[in-house]
Amino acid sequence: MKLMVHKSFYFKTIFLFLFSFTIAQNNDESMDSEFKKDIKFYQYRGPNVVDVALGTSVINGDFVDPIFEIYSHFGYKRYLVPYLNINFGYNKFNLAYEDVLNEGFMSFDLNIEGTLLPNNRFTPYVFAGGGVNASNYFTQVDAKVQGGFGIEYIIADGIGAKIFSDYNYVFSDELDGLVFGEADDIYWRIAFGLNFYFGGNKKKSEILEGQPTIINSNPISPKN
């Protein structure tokens, strides 16, 4: 009888140990996967971003022979979650037609942006929003909407190189100084730029400090 009790206790203890170990391992793998994703995002990127870009702009309006002109951008982004940020940008650019028009403009854009692969060095992204388009000295101010896409590659922790393009629809047909037809004026922009991420190291440290161990999260307590 004693031998049978000892064997029963022995096998029960082994079973409980193996069961607890399996649960702990599965939980650890799940936590480890999420942990690695969070660490990668905050290693490569961060919750705050200052971005700059330089490129070209071109109008589609009422004249013929539009030409490409200079375009510059400065902005700030705030990530709400790794896949989504809200951003504000100041843009300075010219719109021109050959031998007809070359005017300076600026726009103030507010966008929602989706980062498709936030835990990878390389990611495409898309954005859309609204803003205000203004001529130099604010002699003409119009509302607009915009949308676009781009790709980014992390060249060093906290620094991303990017190329993007956007489409801008202005609620006015007077952007080029000529009202003709029923369609409002639109313009495109394309640029190369850099994203400078901030706050990633702090968030990474917070994640590391809060990461539970297997022993603390899955204690093994066999019962007789």
RODO-2510 file (C-alpha; in nm, 4 decimals, decimal comma):
residues 224
     n   res          X          Y          Z
     1     m     0,0000     0,0000     0,0000
     2     k     0,2789     0,2418     0,0889
     3     l     0,4527     0,1621    -0,2388
     4     m     0,1335     0,2382    -0,4364
     5     v     0,0868     0,5678    -0,2499
     6     h     0,4462     0,6656    -0,3163
     7     k     0,4112     0,5791    -0,6851
     8     s     0,0844     0,7753    -0,7098
     9     f     0,2420     1,0780    -0,5456
    10     y     0,5498     1,0449    -0,7664
    11     f     0,3528     1,0300    -1,0930
    12     k     0,1164     1,3075    -0,9813
    13     t     0,4104     1,5328    -0,8985
    14     i     0,5743     1,4646    -1,2367
    15     f     0,2453     1,5261    -1,4171
    16     l     0,1853     1,8565    -1,2380
    17     f     0,5421     1,9652    -1,3034
    18     l     0,5247     1,8837    -1,6752
    19     f     0,1814     2,0450    -1,7070
    20     s     0,2945     2,3612    -1,5295
    21     f     0,6152     2,3713    -1,7327
    22     t     0,4194     2,3406    -2,0600
    23     i     0,1784     2,6194    -1,9634
    24     a     0,4666     2,8357    -1,8482
    25     q     0,6566     2,7740    -2,1716
    26     n     0,3534     2,8582    -2,3874
    27     n     0,2828     3,1728    -2,1871
    28     d     0,6480     3,2676    -2,2021
    29     e     0,6605     3,2209    -2,5802
    30     s     0,3484     3,4365    -2,6199
    31     m     0,4869     3,7063    -2,3878
    32     d     0,8267     3,6800    -2,5513
    33     s     0,6749     3,7352    -2,8958
    34     e     0,4874     4,0492    -2,7846
    35     f     0,7884     4,1595    -2,5835
    36     k     1,0181     4,1332    -2,8849
    37     k     0,7724     4,3302    -3,1005
    38     d     0,7537     4,6128    -2,8470
    39     i     1,1303     4,6160    -2,8044
    40     k     1,1881     4,6285    -3,1807
    41     f     0,9487     4,9186    -3,2308
    42     y     1,1057     5,1250    -2,9532
    43     q     1,4558     5,0271    -3,0583
    44     y     1,4056     5,1263    -3,4216
    45     r     1,1508     5,4017    -3,3689
    46     g     0,9816     5,5935    -3,0874
    47     p     0,6590     5,7683    -2,9861
    48     n     0,7717     6,1164    -3,0976
    49     v     0,9028     6,2066    -3,4423
    50     v     1,0438     6,5201    -3,5988
    51     d     1,0633     6,4893    -3,9760
    52     v     1,2146     6,6960    -4,2558
    53     a     1,1973     6,6502    -4,6318
    54     l     1,2966     6,8116    -4,9592
    55     g     1,1466     6,7459    -5,2982
    56     t     0,9353     6,8811    -5,5787
    57     s     0,5762     6,9931    -5,6448
    58     v     0,3670     7,0194    -5,9604
    59     i     0,0218     7,1633    -6,0268
    60     n    -0,2680     7,0347    -6,2355
    61     g    -0,4783     7,3443    -6,3036
    62     d    -0,6130     7,5527    -6,5865
    63     f    -0,2946     7,6288    -6,7820
    64     v    -0,0832     7,3927    -6,9922
    65     d     0,2819     7,2987    -6,9485
    66     p     0,3157     7,2762    -6,5675
    67     i     0,6738     7,2453    -6,4432
    68     f     0,8241     7,0900    -6,1326
    69     e     0,9267     7,3328    -5,8595
    70     i     1,0969     7,3209    -5,5171
    71     y     0,9180     7,1782    -5,2120
    72     s     1,0288     7,1551    -4,8463
    73     h     0,8600     7,0064    -4,5393
    74     f     0,8963     7,0187    -4,1617
    75     g     0,6681     6,8293    -3,9253
    76     y     0,5968     6,6483    -3,6005
    77     k     0,4358     6,3067    -3,5454
    78     r     0,2984     6,1470    -3,2308
    79     y     0,2394     5,7703    -3,2245
    80     l    -0,0819     5,6703    -3,0482
    81     v     0,0023     5,3002    -3,0967
    82     p     0,2880     5,1492    -3,3010
    83     y     0,0650     5,1197    -3,6087
    84     l    -0,0909     5,4651    -3,5956
    85     n     0,0208     5,8243    -3,5510
    86     i    -0,1258     6,1703    -3,5864
    87     n     0,0983     6,4316    -3,7455
    88     f     0,1166     6,7980    -3,8332
    89     g     0,3286     6,9417    -4,1134
    90     y     0,4337     7,2808    -4,2446
    91     n     0,5078     7,2776    -4,6178
    92     k     0,6676     7,5470    -4,8338
    93     f     0,6579     7,5061    -5,2121
    94     n     0,6160     7,6740    -5,5496
    95     l     0,3639     7,5980    -5,8236
    96     a     0,4531     7,6965    -6,1777
    97     y     0,3697     7,6862    -6,5472
    98     e     0,6329     7,7385    -6,8123
    99     d     0,6549     8,1061    -6,9141
   100     v     0,3206     8,1841    -6,7434
   101     l     0,3251     8,1532    -6,3641
   102     n     0,5574     8,0781    -6,0722
   103     e     0,4006     8,1436    -5,7313
   104     g     0,5004     8,0552    -5,3779
   105     f     0,2623     7,8723    -5,1443
   106     m     0,2540     7,7073    -4,8048
   107     s     0,0259     7,4509    -4,6489
   108     f    -0,0523     7,3394    -4,2954
   109     d    -0,1520     6,9721    -4,2978
   110     l    -0,3021     6,7497    -4,0279
   111     n    -0,2914     6,3767    -4,1064
   112     i    -0,3694     6,0348    -3,9660
   113     e    -0,0918     5,7957    -4,0695
   114     g    -0,0781     5,4177    -4,0676
   115     t     0,2610     5,2452    -4,0368
   116     l     0,2087     4,8995    -4,1837
   117     l     0,5195     4,7203    -4,0445
   118     p     0,6178     4,9226    -3,7362
   119     n     0,8449     4,6520    -3,5908
   120     n     1,0571     4,6166    -3,9054
   121     r     1,3360     4,8357    -4,0361
   122     f     1,1539     4,8672    -4,3689
   123     t     0,7883     4,9660    -4,3819
   124     p     0,5373     5,1212    -4,6196
   125     y     0,2961     5,3770    -4,4762
   126     v    -0,0171     5,5628    -4,5837
   127     f    -0,1730     5,8876    -4,4653
   128     a    -0,4734     6,1133    -4,5203
   129     g    -0,6141     6,4307    -4,3731
   130     g    -0,7037     6,7922    -4,4269
   131     g    -0,5407     7,1302    -4,4078
   132     v    -0,5105     7,4858    -4,5249
   133     n    -0,3382     7,6059    -4,8401
   134     a    -0,2134     7,9664    -4,8488
   135     s    -0,0264     8,1842    -5,0942
   136     n     0,2719     8,3889    -4,9782
   137     y     0,1676     8,6663    -4,7359
   138     f    -0,1721     8,4903    -4,7003
   139     t    -0,3311     8,6881    -4,9836
   140     q    -0,5259     8,3723    -5,0737
   141     v    -0,6264     8,1028    -4,8225
   142     d    -0,8213     7,7865    -4,9108
   143     a    -0,9182     7,4618    -4,7403
   144     k    -0,7896     7,1362    -4,8844
   145     v    -0,7717     6,7613    -4,8323
   146     q    -0,4750     6,5374    -4,8991
   147     g    -0,3645     6,1767    -4,9008
   148     g    -0,0517     5,9861    -4,9869
   149     f     0,1852     5,6988    -4,9265
   150     g     0,5539     5,6374    -4,8715
   151     i     0,8221     5,3929    -4,7635
   152     e     1,0690     5,4224    -4,4778
   153     y     1,3901     5,2398    -4,3900
   154     i     1,5618     5,2669    -4,0504
   155     i     1,9240     5,3515    -4,1307
   156     a     2,0225     5,3739    -3,7610
   157     d     1,8319     5,3300    -3,4367
   158     g     1,5989     5,6291    -3,4133
   159     i     1,6640     5,7581    -3,7671
   160     g     1,4572     5,6651    -4,0711
   161     a     1,5100     5,7594    -4,4365
   162     k     1,1936     5,7928    -4,6419
   163     i     1,0436     5,8784    -4,9763
   164     f     0,6793     5,9785    -5,0095
   165     s     0,4249     6,1369    -5,2384
   166     d     0,0942     6,3112    -5,1717
   167     y    -0,2085     6,4301    -5,3664
   168     n    -0,3654     6,7628    -5,2670
   169     y    -0,7164     6,8730    -5,3638
   170     v    -0,7793     7,2440    -5,3035
   171     f    -1,1372     7,3667    -5,2656
   172     s    -1,0743     7,6491    -5,5097
   173     d    -1,0230     7,6982    -5,8822
   174     e    -0,8196     8,0152    -5,8270
   175     l    -0,4922     7,8577    -5,7187
   176     d    -0,3268     7,9430    -6,0498
   177     g    -0,5074     8,2777    -6,0866
   178     l    -0,7415     8,1500    -6,3583
   179     v    -1,0975     8,0242    -6,3104
   180     f    -1,1787     7,7869    -6,5946
   181     g    -1,4068     7,4836    -6,6089
   182     e    -1,5837     7,3107    -6,3237
   183     a    -1,2896     7,1308    -6,1577
   184     d    -1,0928     7,2755    -5,8660
   185     d    -0,7134     7,2888    -5,8766
   186     i    -0,4960     7,0054    -5,7496
   187     y    -0,1237     6,9485    -5,7047
   188     w     0,1157     6,6655    -5,6253
   189     r     0,4314     6,6585    -5,4166
   190     i     0,7104     6,4023    -5,3900
   191     a     1,0072     6,4215    -5,1540
   192     f     1,2947     6,2455    -4,9805
   193     g     1,3303     6,2973    -4,6078
   194     l     1,4415     6,1838    -4,2637
   195     n     1,2455     6,0873    -3,9519
   196     f     1,4132     6,1530    -3,6160
   197     y     1,2521     5,9452    -3,3388
   198     f     1,2561     6,0413    -2,9697
   199     g     1,1453     5,8667    -2,6513
   200     g     1,2149     5,5126    -2,7703
   201     n     1,4888     5,4369    -2,5153
   202     k     1,2676     5,5501    -2,2276
   203     k     0,9771     5,3331    -2,3419
   204     k     1,2112     5,0391    -2,3977
   205     s     1,3443     5,0731    -2,0414
   206     e     0,9886     5,0817    -1,9046
   207     i     0,9043     4,7615    -2,0957
   208     l     1,2180     4,5861    -1,9720
   209     e     1,1464     4,6836    -1,6111
   210     g     0,7877     4,5606    -1,6348
   211     q     0,8651     4,2303    -1,8077
   212     p     0,7559     3,9448    -1,5722
   213     t     0,9716     3,6346    -1,5225
   214     i     0,8453     3,2785    -1,5776
   215     i     0,8739     3,1998    -1,2050
   216     n     0,6754     3,5062    -1,0984
   217     s     0,4070     3,4736    -1,3637
   218     n     0,3668     3,0933    -1,3532
   219     p     0,4577     2,9527    -1,0076
   220     i     0,4625     2,5719    -0,9789
   221     s     0,2842     2,4463    -0,6679
   222     p     0,2166     2,0686    -0,6842
   223     k    -0,0430     1,9371    -0,4412
   224     n    -0,0703     1,5919    -0,2864
***
